[in-house]
Each structure stands twice: as C-alpha cells, then as structure tokens.
Amino acid sequence: MWPLNPSQKEVLRFAVSCRALTLMLQALFNAIIPDHHAEAFSPPHLAPSGFMDQIVQSSAHSIPKPLMQLAVDKGYRIAEGNEPPWCSWDLPLIYSYIQDVYWNVGFLRYYELKQIPNFLLAAPVTVLVSCATWTYVTTHPWLCLTLGLQRGKNKTLEKPNPGFHSPQVFVYMVHASVLLLFGGLCMHVQVLTRFLGSSTPFMYWFPAYLLQNQEPLLRSLEKIPGKPLMEDFTLGQKGLRNPIMGLLYNWKTCSPVTRCILGYFLTYWLLGLLLHCNFLPWT
C-alpha cells in the first residue's frame, strides 16, 4: 500500500471510526427497539411441494392471496383487474404516478397544518441556505444581477479569492437556491436536509465561513499557526489535528454561532443515525 501523509491518515481514521460507531449504534438501537412488524412482510409459509408444482402455482396466480390481503389491511390501492392510468400515458412513468397518487407530491400540496412538524424539521437547513444566499448576493450584487457574466468595476473580484465570496462560488449559490426553492414548494419538506446535503457543497461552505470569521478560537489559530492559545485545544502530544474537536473540547468558550452550527449538525447526525436506519420518522 502506498504511504499516506498525516492528513490522509487522519481522514481515513475518521471515516473508519464513523463507520464503526454507526454499526455499533445501529446494533444497540435494534436491540433496544426490535422491529416486531417484520414478519408481516415475510412470504407465507407454504407446505413443501415439488419444483414443478411451485411453478404451476406461481403462474396460475400472479399475486398471492396473502399478499393481496396484506395490501388491503395496509390500506393500499389495488387495481382489481383494471389497468392503471399510467399505462395509457404517452410516456408511462410509474414513479410520477406514485408520487401524484400515493405520496401527494406536487406544487404546494404539502402546505397543510398537520405538516407543521415537518416544516420545523426542515427549518434549520432552509435558514442556513437562505442566509448563505443572502450573504453572497449582498456581497456581489452586480455579479448576481448579470448572472455571473460581468464582474463590474470592482477590482477586488479580479484578485484570486479562494474563500466563500469567490466569484467561482456563484454557480453553486444558484444551484443551491434553485434546489431549495423547488424542494420547498414541490417536495415533502422533511427531505430538504438530505436533499440539499447530498446535492450541493454550498450548505457546508457557509458554516465553515461563519466558523472562520466569527469564532475567536479559530482566528487565534490562524494568527499563531501550530500554537493555540489554550492548552485544552491540543490533542495529545502531536498538537492540533482537528479544529472541530478542539471546539468541542472548549464548548463553553465558543461563540453562540459556533454552538448553533456544531449543535445542529451533531444533533441531526446522531438522531438521524438512530431513527432513520430503523425506519422511524426521520430523514
């Protein structure tokens, strides 16, 4: 195996640790809350029969009666011999039919009083991406008005800027804003967090930008690289390796913005790990 530099070893160690922790927590949670309804989806236990008998029986009945009864008990819609409407479409897309009929997916269809808890679940990521978009637009108004085609007479834009306010970030800002608008109006809003989190890096760059600009502990590290002002900020004898761990160790001295960002991501990660993998209402 090729030699790894210290940063690559740290990333690999972090990934392996997260995977091991995920498997351990999932096993523990499955032991605490077993799935008692798993047998309802098991195939019916049939009497032993020959191979040819099973083939004849499966061909005679396209859908087994126990499965049909299970669908009726669960409240599912059954075609009852009639051809579903999507079969006669010019472009027969069953997924679009399922979204429309079964999931009630459509423009403003999710805006109901009973969905308020789901809107609260999606509120943090909505506020995060909205604030990130507003921050970037107010910083480069002319760049946004011209859709990134003209940078105006601002000489600062001509200089290399690898940070959050770089002109190259404009396309990611537009992409994240369109996804947020589409997801908030036409989708189930509780999926916004994983929808945006898996589709755009923009929602991660903005919290990193806030931490770098509004956290005094991180600014002290930039001024004195390798020599943090607080002894608790170091991890062992090798010095600081992960600033996030240093912030967690110094939670009480962190700024309110840092506490909100770290608290939200850690809470969402832990609850999502425990609930979503066990088919509980979480996304």
BAFI-3210 file (N, C-alpha, C; in Angstrom, 3 decimals, decimal comma, padded with zeros to 6 digits):
// residues 283
n [1|2|3|4|5|6|7|8|9|10|11|12|13|14|15|16|17|18|19|20|21|22|23|24|25|26|27|28|29|30|31|32|33|34|35|36|37|38|39|40|41|42|43|44|45|46|47|48|49|50|51|52|53|54|55|56|57|58|59|60|61|62|63|64|65|66|67|68|69|70|71|72|73|74|75|76|77|78|79|80|81|82|83|84|85|86|87|88|89|90|91|92|93|94|95|96|97|98|99|100|101|102|103|104|105|106|107|108|109|110|111|112|113|114|115|116|117|118|119|120|121|122|123|124|125|126|127|128|129|130|131|132|133|134|135|136|137|138|139|140|141|142|143|144|145|146|147|148|149|150|151|152|153|154|155|156|157|158|159|160|161|162|163|164|165|166|167|168|169|170|171|172|173|174|175|176|177|178|179|180|181|182|183|184|185|186|187|188|189|190|191|192|193|194|195|196|197|198|199|200|201|202|203|204|205|206|207|208|209|210|211|212|213|214|215|216|217|218|219|220|221|222|223|224|225|226|227|228|229|230|231|232|233|234|235|236|237|238|239|240|241|242|243|244|245|246|247|248|249|250|251|252|253|254|255|256|257|258|259|260|261|262|263|264|265|266|267|268|269|270|271|272|273|274|275|276|277|278|279|280|281|282|283]
n.u [000,841|000,495|002,386|000,863|000,163|000,116|-002,377|-004,060|-004,068|-005,425|-007,973|-008,738|-008,717|-010,742|-012,982|-013,171|-013,636|-016,132|-017,749|-017,536|-018,656|-021,235|-022,253|-022,128|-023,910|-026,267|-026,676|-026,995|-029,292|-031,163|-031,357|-032,571|-035,017|-036,728|-037,877|-041,032|-042,871|-041,802|-042,320|-044,696|-044,193|-043,032|-042,809|-045,602|-045,788|-045,451|-046,645|-044,441|-043,561|-043,245|-040,861|-041,983|-044,657|-044,640|-043,978|-046,232|-048,207|-047,371|-047,611|-050,310|-051,517|-050,997|-050,540|-050,045|-052,618|-052,313|-050,597|-052,179|-054,221|-052,742|-052,109|-054,654|-055,245|-053,325|-054,253|-053,623|-054,011|-055,663|-055,525|-057,458|-057,901|-058,310|-056,709|-053,999|-053,979|-051,553|-050,514|-051,580|-050,483|-048,646|-045,939|-045,173|-044,638|-044,171|-043,205|-043,790|-046,550|-046,940|-045,902|-047,790|-050,324|-050,093|-048,206|-048,809|-047,367|-046,565|-047,056|-047,154|-048,724|-048,075|-048,465|-049,990|-051,744|-051,271|-048,733|-046,902|-044,923|-043,070|-042,219|-040,912|-038,825|-037,388|-036,667|-034,074|-032,073|-033,202|-033,097|-030,328|-029,317|-030,693|-029,684|-027,016|-027,240|-028,255|-026,124|-024,089|-025,246|-025,641|-023,017|-021,903|-023,651|-023,855|-022,596|-024,392|-026,729|-026,077|-025,877|-023,408|-021,952|-020,745|-018,390|-018,303|-016,876|-015,394|-012,393|-011,528|-012,633|-011,121|-008,860|-007,341|-009,475|-009,989|-011,990|-015,301|-016,624|-015,779|-015,921|-016,226|-017,915|-020,443|-022,041|-022,593|-024,071|-026,385|-027,292|-027,836|-029,832|-031,897|-032,482|-033,381|-035,655|-037,243|-037,493|-038,775|-041,259|-042,373|-041,876|-041,803|-041,205|-039,640|-037,518|-035,651|-033,199|-031,427|-031,658|-030,522|-028,089|-026,827|-026,539|-025,328|-022,370|-022,577|-024,071|-022,382|-020,087|-020,825|-021,361|-018,693|-017,436|-018,641|-017,672|-014,933|-014,851|-016,205|-015,500|-013,526|-011,539|-010,675|-009,686|-007,508|-005,878|-005,218|-003,665|-001,504|-000,151|-000,134|000,323|-001,837|-003,776|-004,939|-004,414|-006,048|-006,853|-005,194|-004,539|-003,357|000,161|000,898|000,003|-002,461|-004,854|-007,434|-009,523|-012,277|-012,706|-011,240|-012,857|-015,100|-014,063|-013,680|-016,232|-017,722|-016,487|-016,870|-018,287|-021,746|-022,666|-020,994|-021,736|-024,409|-024,104|-022,422|-023,940|-026,359|-025,565|-024,369|-026,481|-028,393|-027,017|-026,691|-029,352|-030,511|-029,013|-029,824|-032,613|-033,474|-032,274|-033,675|-036,192|-037,859|-039,744|-037,876|-035,492]
n.v [-001,192|002,270|004,940|007,090|010,502|012,561|013,958|012,480|010,055|010,863|011,492|008,951|007,511|008,865|008,291|005,477|005,259|006,561|004,826|002,468|003,340|003,910|001,349|000,112|001,662|001,275|-001,484|-001,567|000,009|-001,451|-003,633|-002,496|-001,426|-003,555|-004,699|-005,445|-005,836|-007,036|-009,626|-009,382|-008,771|-010,962|-013,763|-015,994|-019,053|-021,921|-025,197|-027,992|-028,775|-030,017|-028,939|-028,411|-028,138|-025,753|-023,954|-024,123|-023,250|-020,577|-019,434|-019,601|-017,820|-014,529|-012,673|-013,489|-014,551|-014,018|-011,813|-009,947|-009,643|-008,539|-006,084|-004,951|-004,770|-002,933|-000,685|-000,073|000,849|-001,110|-002,463|-004,246|-005,763|-003,781|-001,680|000,355|003,983|005,133|003,416|003,986|006,359|008,633|008,702|006,358|006,652|005,232|006,083|008,819|008,642|007,305|009,216|011,226|010,073|008,401|009,580|012,223|014,334|017,466|020,829|023,007|021,213|020,163|022,010|022,137|022,266|020,081|019,344|020,906|020,092|018,796|020,924|022,403|020,664|020,944|023,556|024,524|023,922|025,304|027,976|028,163|027,850|029,956|032,211|031,963|032,378|035,020|036,376|036,051|037,250|039,934|040,642|040,473|042,048|043,041|041,081|038,980|040,036|040,173|037,543|036,362|036,968|039,419|041,154|043,701|046,876|046,369|045,975|044,130|041,701|040,770|039,753|036,764|034,835|032,539|032,021|031,946|034,033|034,026|034,607|032,255|030,728|031,419|029,856|027,627|028,775|029,572|027,072|025,797|027,510|027,170|024,458|024,581|026,213|024,693|022,284|023,212|024,013|022,011|019,462|016,926|018,505|017,586|016,187|017,946|018,462|016,213|016,205|018,637|018,410|016,290|017,179|019,657|021,509|023,964|024,451|023,551|025,037|027,600|027,393|026,752|029,094|030,894|029,903|030,381|033,136|034,142|032,837|033,151|031,378|029,897|031,979|032,746|030,583|030,934|033,216|032,431|029,918|026,469|026,930|027,021|029,185|028,148|025,512|023,303|023,002|021,445|018,153|015,587|014,847|015,505|017,892|020,176|018,540|018,304|020,891|021,011|019,137|020,419|022,671|021,437|020,447|022,820|023,870|025,588|028,032|028,773|030,769|031,939|031,470|029,396|027,390|026,964|026,024|023,698|022,284|021,818|020,225|018,001|017,028|016,427|014,471|012,406|011,782|011,222|009,003|007,087|006,935|006,996|004,758|002,774|002,852|004,763|007,855|009,995|011,901]
n.w [000,000|-000,760|000,736|003,173|003,781|006,792|006,902|005,197|006,567|008,850|007,820|006,870|009,276|010,633|008,966|009,194|011,927|012,168|010,655|012,157|014,570|013,680|012,958|015,456|017,030|015,594|015,907|018,682|018,976|017,535|019,183|021,384|020,431|018,891|015,662|015,496|013,524|011,365|010,480|009,165|006,550|005,526|003,312|002,780|004,609|002,927|002,255|001,888|-001,423|-004,787|-007,295|-009,836|-009,173|-007,720|-009,730|-011,421|-009,669|-009,107|-011,626|-012,073|-010,345|-010,330|-008,298|-004,989|-002,686|000,134|000,022|-001,325|000,572|002,617|001,454|001,347|004,083|004,845|003,650|001,028|-002,424|-004,807|-008,046|-008,974|-011,307|-013,234|-015,591|-014,637|-014,708|-015,598|-017,454|-019,911|-020,635|-022,773|-022,229|-020,220|-017,008|-014,084|-011,655|-011,471|-011,386|-008,937|-007,163|-007,503|-006,887|-004,592|-002,842|-002,768|-003,945|-005,179|-006,465|-003,835|-002,420|000,002|001,926|004,605|007,739|009,391|008,685|009,934|011,922|010,197|008,621|010,578|011,042|008,707|008,870|009,948|007,896|005,812|006,687|006,887|004,203|003,015|004,375|003,593|000,840|000,800|001,997|000,095|-002,178|-001,377|-001,074|-003,650|-005,575|-008,258|-009,734|-009,369|-010,500|-013,164|-013,733|-013,357|-015,617|-015,978|-014,095|-013,190|-012,085|-009,906|-008,505|-006,709|-007,306|-009,358|-008,237|-007,000|-005,026|-002,795|-000,992|000,571|-000,698|-003,278|-006,836|-008,271|-006,763|-007,383|-009,186|-007,645|-005,638|-007,038|-007,855|-005,367|-004,400|-006,279|-005,868|-003,216|-003,492|-005,253|-003,764|-001,440|-002,383|-003,989|-003,002|-000,391|002,517|004,626|003,619|002,814|004,084|003,714|000,978|000,078|001,392|000,112|-002,436|-002,915|-002,199|-001,090|001,232|003,171|002,927|003,811|006,700|007,418|006,634|008,433|010,854|010,580|010,512|012,716|015,022|017,752|018,713|016,489|014,922|016,443|016,053|013,380|013,485|015,046|013,914|014,656|017,331|019,532|021,648|023,908|026,149|026,259|023,726|022,244|021,026|022,589|022,322|019,790|018,929|017,505|015,562|014,579|014,204|014,795|016,828|018,765|019,187|020,249|022,638|023,943|024,442|026,141|025,912|023,324|020,650|020,338|017,692|016,807|018,590|017,820|015,160|015,387|017,262|015,885|013,609|014,853|016,425|014,478|013,061|015,001|015,883|013,396|012,667|014,555|014,236|011,464|010,211|011,390|010,363|011,443|011,924|010,455|008,570]
ca.u [000,000|001,301|002,449|-000,122|000,623|-000,660|-003,761|-004,803|-004,265|-006,458|-009,258|-009,044|-009,040|-012,056|-014,007|-013,317|-014,247|-017,557|-018,434|-017,625|-019,631|-022,567|-022,666|-022,321|-025,135|-027,408|-026,890|-027,530|-030,651|-032,011|-031,594|-033,484|-036,317|-036,815|-038,942|-041,994|-043,734|-041,034|-042,908|-045,849|-043,747|-042,402|-043,674|-046,371|-045,129|-046,160|-046,325|-043,422|-044,080|-042,229|-040,448|-042,934|-045,899|-044,461|-044,017|-047,621|-048,966|-046,994|-048,107|-051,769|-051,909|-049,934|-050,292|-050,542|-053,728|-051,863|-050,043|-053,325|-054,889|-051,870|-052,276|-055,955|-055,135|-052,495|-054,923|-053,084|-054,963|-055,490|-056,086|-058,624|-058,092|-058,343|-055,386|-053,701|-053,990|-050,244|-050,180|-052,056|-049,811|-047,692|-044,672|-045,637|-043,712|-044,867|-042,745|-044,581|-047,907|-046,888|-045,751|-049,017|-051,494|-049,846|-047,398|-049,344|-046,276|-046,956|-046,828|-047,852|-049,625|-047,648|-048,711|-051,137|-051,468|-050,740|-047,341|-046,058|-043,687|-042,105|-041,637|-039,950|-037,652|-036,625|-036,388|-032,653|-031,345|-033,781|-032,495|-028,893|-029,093|-031,215|-028,691|-025,832|-027,554|-028,363|-024,771|-023,340|-025,870|-025,353|-021,590|-021,677|-024,960|-023,749|-022,266|-025,617|-027,686|-025,642|-025,757|-022,006|-021,315|-019,944|-017,970|-018,338|-015,616|-014,798|-011,073|-011,257|-013,061|-010,098|-007,816|-007,732|-010,158|-010,424|-012,949|-016,726|-017,078|-015,148|-016,874|-016,461|-018,955|-021,752|-022,835|-023,050|-025,123|-027,596|-027,729|-028,430|-031,066|-032,928|-032,873|-034,171|-036,954|-038,006|-037,818|-039,716|-042,569|-042,912|-041,482|-042,022|-040,164|-038,749|-036,354|-034,793|-031,852|-030,593|-031,702|-029,503|-026,798|-026,223|-026,576|-024,561|-021,436|-022,801|-024,581|-021,271|-019,122|-021,266|-020,999|-017,241|-017,138|-019,045|-016,756|-013,646|-014,934|-016,854|-015,053|-012,217|-010,536|-010,104|-008,883|-006,236|-005,038|-004,705|-002,614|-000,344|-000,353|000,577|000,447|-003,105|-003,669|-005,459|-003,781|-007,052|-007,142|-004,313|-004,937|-002,180|001,478|001,167|-000,548|-003,827|-005,056|-008,794|-010,058|-013,633|-012,579|-010,819|-014,024|-015,969|-013,442|-013,828|-017,613|-018,210|-015,861|-017,180|-019,288|-023,089|-022,783|-020,331|-022,568|-025,584|-023,707|-021,991|-025,055|-027,322|-025,043|-024,163|-027,786|-029,012|-026,282|-026,942|-030,749|-030,736|-028,385|-030,610|-034,007|-033,718|-031,880|-034,654|-037,467|-038,666|-039,950|-036,722|-034,941]
ca.v [000,000|003,453|005,683|008,151|011,625|012,644|014,385|011,341|009,099|011,395|011,318|007,522|007,126|009,429|007,552|004,143|005,424|006,871|003,614|001,547|003,886|003,749|-000,048|-000,195|002,305|000,633|-002,767|-001,290|000,522|-002,566|-004,485|-001,798|-001,303|-004,537|-004,485|-006,521|-005,951|-007,545|-010,845|-009,077|-008,660|-012,222|-014,560|-017,007|-020,343|-022,888|-026,597|-028,480|-029,306|-030,184|-027,750|-028,156|-027,667|-024,346|-023,173|-024,064|-022,424|-019,178|-018,930|-019,525|-016,628|-013,537|-012,085|-014,399|-014,022|-013,367|-010,501|-009,081|-009,340|-007,612|-004,765|-004,423|-004,424|-001,738|000,451|000,223|000,795|-002,299|-002,239|-005,113|-006,173|-002,640|-001,183|001,654|005,073|005,478|002,518|004,571|007,631|008,625|008,316|005,699|006,755|004,785|006,843|010,048|008,262|007,007|010,487|012,019|009,415|007,817|010,417|013,586|015,246|018,453|022,222|023,496|020,209|019,806|023,142|021,839|022,493|018,878|019,169|021,897|019,477|018,547|022,216|022,733|019,811|021,483|024,980|024,888|023,934|026,378|029,226|028,139|028,116|031,294|033,179|031,867|033,038|036,458|036,891|036,116|038,210|041,290|040,918|040,660|042,273|043,199|039,765|038,170|040,613|039,833|036,085|035,991|037,251|040,630|041,349|045,117|047,594|046,070|045,384|043,021|040,454|040,298|039,094|035,412|034,785|031,146|031,890|031,789|035,121|033,942|034,579|030,890|030,131|031,890|028,776|026,774|029,515|029,469|025,675|025,546|028,291|026,514|023,238|024,956|026,703|023,556|021,361|023,799|024,223|020,867|018,191|016,771|019,390|016,947|015,618|019,034|018,414|015,263|016,574|019,659|017,941|015,353|017,743|020,889|021,826|025,348|024,472|023,263|026,136|028,748|027,203|026,866|030,533|031,519|029,483|031,037|034,583|034,559|032,053|033,665|030,325|029,591|033,135|032,702|029,567|031,489|034,185|031,701|028,537|025,442|027,296|027,512|029,953|027,389|024,207|022,272|022,925|020,457|016,760|014,782|015,457|015,833|019,193|020,235|017,816|018,533|022,061|020,773|018,501|021,452|023,480|020,655|020,412|024,156|024,229|026,695|029,284|029,043|031,803|031,381|030,963|028,102|026,421|026,639|025,224|022,370|021,612|021,349|019,132|016,822|016,507|015,812|013,247|011,360|011,368|010,584|007,684|006,175|006,827|006,725|003,399|001,859|003,118|005,666|009,112|010,905|011,911]
ca.w [000,000|-000,883|002,007|003,351|004,575|008,049|006,696|004,641|007,651|009,739|007,154|006,869|010,648|010,948|008,237|009,790|013,248|011,976|010,214|013,292|015,514|013,086|013,091|016,865|017,488|014,952|016,574|020,016|018,864|017,115|020,351|022,299|019,776|017,800|014,682|015,690|012,355|010,225|009,972|008,313|005,168|005,143|002,420|003,507|004,734|002,105|002,502|000,955|-002,682|-005,797|-008,028|-010,901|-008,559|-007,383|-010,966|-011,875|-008,737|-009,278|-012,896|-012,031|-009,593|-010,492|-006,982|-003,958|-001,896|001,383|-000,278|-001,619|001,833|003,338|000,846|001,786|005,503|004,963|003,033|-000,288|-003,528|-005,637|-009,384|-009,094|-012,685|-014,139|-015,979|-014,022|-015,702|-016,145|-018,564|-021,166|-020,903|-023,892|-021,613|-018,989|-015,888|-012,894|-010,487|-011,421|-010,957|-007,500|-006,460|-007,593|-006,296|-003,281|-001,972|-002,784|-004,274|-006,169|-006,113|-002,640|-001,849|001,353|002,815|005,443|009,149|010,012|008,283|010,626|012,453|009,131|008,260|011,630|010,823|007,580|009,071|010,074|006,626|005,000|007,162|006,586|002,783|002,724|004,858|002,744|-000,435|001,040|002,250|-001,153|-003,089|-000,886|-001,268|-005,086|-006,213|-009,706|-010,276|-009,370|-011,439|-014,525|-013,791|-013,380|-016,902|-015,832|-012,712|-012,854|-011,978|-008,614|-008,743|-005,796|-007,915|-010,286|-007,482|-006,578|-003,738|-002,662|000,086|000,293|-001,556|-004,590|-007,961|-008,717|-005,920|-007,855|-009,777|-006,552|-004,961|-007,851|-007,798|-004,057|-004,282|-007,093|-005,170|-002,045|-003,946|-005,775|-002,691|-000,507|-002,990|-004,725|-002,411|001,041|003,030|005,597|002,944|002,339|004,661|002,963|-000,436|-000,137|001,879|-000,840|-003,787|-003,084|-001,107|-000,658|002,596|004,070|002,858|004,599|008,112|007,571|006,545|009,689|011,913|010,394|010,684|013,952|016,164|018,188|018,879|015,178|014,488|017,161|015,410|012,130|013,786|015,554|013,448|015,396|018,729|020,045|022,873|025,029|026,200|026,015|022,299|021,635|021,170|022,838|022,174|018,395|018,581|016,989|014,320|014,117|014,906|015,279|018,130|019,698|019,525|021,133|023,955|024,535|024,120|026,960|025,485|021,924|020,399|020,105|016,330|016,764|019,312|016,999|013,996|015,810|017,917|014,886|012,796|015,689|016,815|013,303|012,749|015,980|015,809|012,110|012,696|015,377|013,838|010,040|009,867|011,975|009,720|012,257|011,188|010,400|007,228]
c.u [000,876|001,307|001,453|000,482|-000,264|-002,112|-004,612|-005,042|-005,362|-007,841|-009,679|-009,428|-010,422|-013,174|-014,245|-013,983|-015,736|-018,328|-018,587|-018,650|-021,052|-023,078|-022,940|-023,627|-026,366|-027,705|-027,493|-028,980|-031,612|-032,305|-032,583|-034,887|-036,354|-037,997|-039,919|-042,860|-043,000|-041,671|-044,094|-045,465|-043,032|-043,329|-044,419|-045,643|-045,968|-045,732|-045,292|-044,072|-042,947|-041,947|-041,455|-044,267|-045,800|-044,523|-045,449|-048,444|-048,651|-047,508|-049,622|-052,259|-050,755|-049,568|-050,855|-051,638|-053,277|-051,290|-051,147|-054,052|-054,059|-052,000|-053,599|-055,892|-054,322|-053,130|-054,379|-054,196|-054,630|-056,192|-057,343|-058,935|-058,125|-056,929|-055,136|-053,625|-052,639|-049,855|-050,589|-051,430|-048,890|-046,303|-045,004|-044,568|-044,452|-044,453|-043,524|-046,005|-047,946|-046,753|-047,058|-050,157|-051,241|-049,131|-047,880|-048,236|-046,731|-046,768|-047,757|-048,827|-049,293|-047,934|-050,043|-050,747|-050,849|-049,274|-046,408|-044,826|-042,645|-041,460|-040,631|-038,684|-036,765|-036,225|-034,889|-031,915|-031,905|-033,188|-031,022|-028,626|-029,602|-030,239|-027,422|-026,063|-027,621|-026,985|-023,989|-023,916|-025,581|-023,877|-021,276|-023,013|-024,878|-023,426|-023,523|-026,641|-027,348|-025,416|-024,315|-021,281|-020,412|-019,635|-017,904|-016,956|-014,914|-013,490|-010,811|-011,671|-012,016|-008,981|-008,273|-008,332|-010,702|-011,522|-014,385|-017,233|-016,424|-016,198|-017,168|-017,564|-020,355|-022,625|-023,370|-024,156|-026,443|-028,163|-028,421|-029,748|-032,203|-033,407|-033,738|-035,561|-037,821|-038,423|-038,838|-041,113|-043,193|-042,587|-041,986|-040,876|-039,218|-037,528|-035,382|-033,365|-030,967|-030,601|-030,626|-028,123|-026,092|-026,112|-025,679|-023,602|-021,666|-023,248|-023,507|-020,241|-019,536|-021,033|-019,496|-016,801|-017,503|-018,096|-015,414|-013,696|-015,493|-016,469|-013,658|-011,156|-009,889|-009,275|-007,546|-005,305|-004,453|-003,566|-001,342|-000,485|000,492|000,733|-000,873|-002,930|-004,104|-004,870|-004,772|-007,344|-006,290|-004,835|-003,688|-000,896|001,758|000,607|-001,938|-003,923|-006,436|-009,375|-011,460|-013,601|-012,113|-011,969|-014,961|-015,389|-013,597|-015,228|-018,063|-017,638|-016,149|-018,245|-020,655|-023,275|-022,151|-021,159|-023,785|-025,217|-023,322|-023,130|-026,055|-026,800|-024,843|-025,494|-028,457|-028,328|-026,649|-028,387|-031,063|-030,160|-029,257|-032,003|-034,188|-033,356|-032,813|-036,071|-038,421|-038,749|-038,792|-036,175|-033,589]
c.v [001,241|004,218|006,841|009,265|011,749|013,055|013,259|010,274|009,568|011,229|009,856|007,051|007,645|008,661|006,181|004,245|005,714|005,632|002,630|002,028|003,732|002,330|-000,403|000,403|001,665|-000,710|-002,572|-000,847|-000,565|-003,513|-003,841|-001,744|-002,299|-004,245|-005,660|-006,741|-006,542|-008,792|-010,580|-009,024|-009,926|-012,983|-015,607|-018,339|-021,395|-024,295|-027,070|-029,097|-029,385|-028,900|-027,391|-027,655|-026,187|-023,473|-023,017|-023,148|-020,945|-018,609|-018,794|-018,277|-015,630|-012,893|-013,034|-013,741|-013,421|-011,973|-009,496|-008,684|-008,371|-006,203|-004,134|-003,984|-003,147|-000,516|000,827|000,116|-000,376|-002,070|-003,066|-005,442|-005,032|-002,147|000,169|002,749|005,334|004,575|003,109|005,930|007,490|008,223|007,679|005,687|006,390|005,593|008,150|009,760|007,988|008,290|011,269|011,397|008,999|008,776|011,868|014,624|016,179|019,852|022,642|022,471|019,897|020,898|022,937|022,023|021,264|018,625|020,165|021,251|019,193|019,845|022,672|021,908|020,352|022,936|025,296|024,941|025,003|027,725|029,295|028,495|029,509|032,374|033,150|032,573|034,547|037,077|037,035|037,167|039,639|041,640|041,201|040,910|042,359|041,867|038,890|038,711|040,273|038,342|035,630|036,288|038,471|040,839|042,816|045,718|047,339|045,319|044,191|041,688|039,888|039,563|037,695|035,432|033,385|030,955|031,783|032,844|035,110|033,958|033,174|030,190|030,481|030,742|027,836|027,456|029,422|028,051|025,368|026,290|027,652|025,236|023,547|025,417|025,551|022,599|021,914|023,953|022,952|019,513|018,091|017,475|018,698|016,315|016,707|018,903|017,439|015,569|017,610|019,168|017,000|015,928|018,953|021,076|023,206|025,408|024,102|024,386|027,309|028,541|027,280|028,323|031,243|031,150|030,215|032,523|035,015|033,721|032,511|032,577|029,957|030,751|033,173|031,664|030,075|032,473|033,495|030,242|027,549|025,727|027,856|028,172|029,154|025,991|023,086|022,085|021,885|019,067|015,915|015,570|015,886|017,176|019,073|019,495|018,065|019,720|021,845|020,103|019,497|022,349|022,731|020,565|021,735|024,708|025,477|028,040|029,626|030,129|031,163|030,819|029,580|027,040|026,014|025,720|023,810|021,598|021,059|020,149|017,861|016,195|015,810|014,504|012,122|010,865|010,682|009,188|006,680|005,914|006,379|005,285|002,356|002,161|003,916|007,013|010,083|010,849|012,598]
c.w [000,000|000,443|002,013|004,176|005,818|007,844|006,134|005,700|008,593|009,129|007,164|008,259|011,051|010,255|008,848|011,150|013,131|011,549|011,368|014,318|014,987|013,254|014,543|017,387|016,860|015,595|017,962|019,943|018,400|018,268|021,314|021,724|018,631|016,897|014,778|014,468|011,151|009,632|009,053|006,839|004,707|004,219|003,213|003,499|003,997|002,472|001,490|-000,284|-003,679|-006,549|-009,109|-010,338|-008,209|-008,623|-011,462|-010,979|-008,911|-010,585|-012,897|-011,330|-009,673|-009,165|-005,932|-003,119|-000,572|001,148|-000,607|-000,339|002,671|002,791|001,264|003,238|005,706|004,332|001,676|-001,349|-004,440|-006,971|-009,621|-010,561|-013,682|-014,425|-015,331|-015,074|-016,347|-017,322|-019,912|-021,461|-022,115|-023,416|-020,261|-017,899|-014,611|-011,670|-010,347|-010,960|-009,452|-006,689|-006,419|-006,800|-004,851|-002,329|-001,909|-003,003|-005,383|-005,637|-004,966|-002,047|-000,392|002,367|003,532|006,902|009,809|009,666|008,967|011,256|011,380|008,646|009,319|011,486|009,711|007,780|009,189|008,740|005,702|005,388|006,792|005,128|002,407|003,183|004,018|001,409|-000,261|001,269|000,960|-002,093|-002,651|-001,027|-002,732|-005,799|-007,736|-010,379|-010,366|-010,361|-012,882|-014,709|-013,960|-014,668|-016,847|-014,366|-012,316|-012,766|-010,658|-008,846|-007,839|-006,385|-008,862|-009,564|-007,079|-005,175|-003,538|-001,625|-000,384|-000,691|-002,929|-005,690|-008,457|-007,905|-006,441|-008,391|-008,696|-005,751|-005,712|-007,776|-006,474|-003,892|-005,077|-006,421|-003,952|-002,446|-004,451|-004,667|-001,724|-001,060|-003,549|-004,111|-000,978|001,763|003,998|004,947|002,486|002,851|003,892|001,475|-000,749|000,301|000,937|-002,245|-003,976|-001,923|-000,515|000,795|003,614|004,066|003,749|006,097|008,351|007,519|007,851|010,821|011,796|010,728|012,030|015,160|016,583|018,317|017,550|014,645|015,199|016,559|014,108|012,384|014,261|015,136|014,231|016,859|019,228|021,395|024,093|025,004|025,915|024,534|021,606|021,924|021,335|022,648|020,746|017,988|017,999|015,656|013,738|014,871|015,452|016,646|019,188|020,124|020,463|022,541|024,694|024,264|024,877|026,526|024,025|021,816|020,185|018,699|016,206|017,466|018,488|015,842|014,410|016,466|016,918|014,120|013,624|016,101|015,648|012,951|013,706|015,906|014,481|012,041|013,440|014,812|012,387|009,675|010,463|011,500|010,606|011,564|011,352|008,992|007,218]
res [m|w|p|l|n|p|s|q|k|e|v|l|r|f|a|v|s|c|r|a|l|t|l|m|l|q|a|l|f|n|a|i|i|p|d|h|h|a|e|a|f|s|p|p|h|l|a|p|s|g|f|m|d|q|i|v|q|s|s|a|h|s|i|p|k|p|l|m|q|l|a|v|d|k|g|y|r|i|a|e|g|n|e|p|p|w|c|s|w|d|l|p|l|i|y|s|y|i|q|d|v|y|w|n|v|g|f|l|r|y|y|e|l|k|q|i|p|n|f|l|l|a|a|p|v|t|v|l|v|s|c|a|t|w|t|y|v|t|t|h|p|w|l|c|l|t|l|g|l|q|r|g|k|n|k|t|l|e|k|p|n|p|g|f|h|s|p|q|v|f|v|y|m|v|h|a|s|v|l|l|l|f|g|g|l|c|m|h|v|q|v|l|t|r|f|l|g|s|s|t|p|f|m|y|w|f|p|a|y|l|l|q|n|q|e|p|l|l|r|s|l|e|k|i|p|g|k|p|l|m|e|d|f|t|l|g|q|k|g|l|r|n|p|i|m|g|l|l|y|n|w|k|t|c|s|p|v|t|r|c|i|l|g|y|f|l|t|y|w|l|l|g|l|l|l|h|c|n|f|l|p|w|t]
***
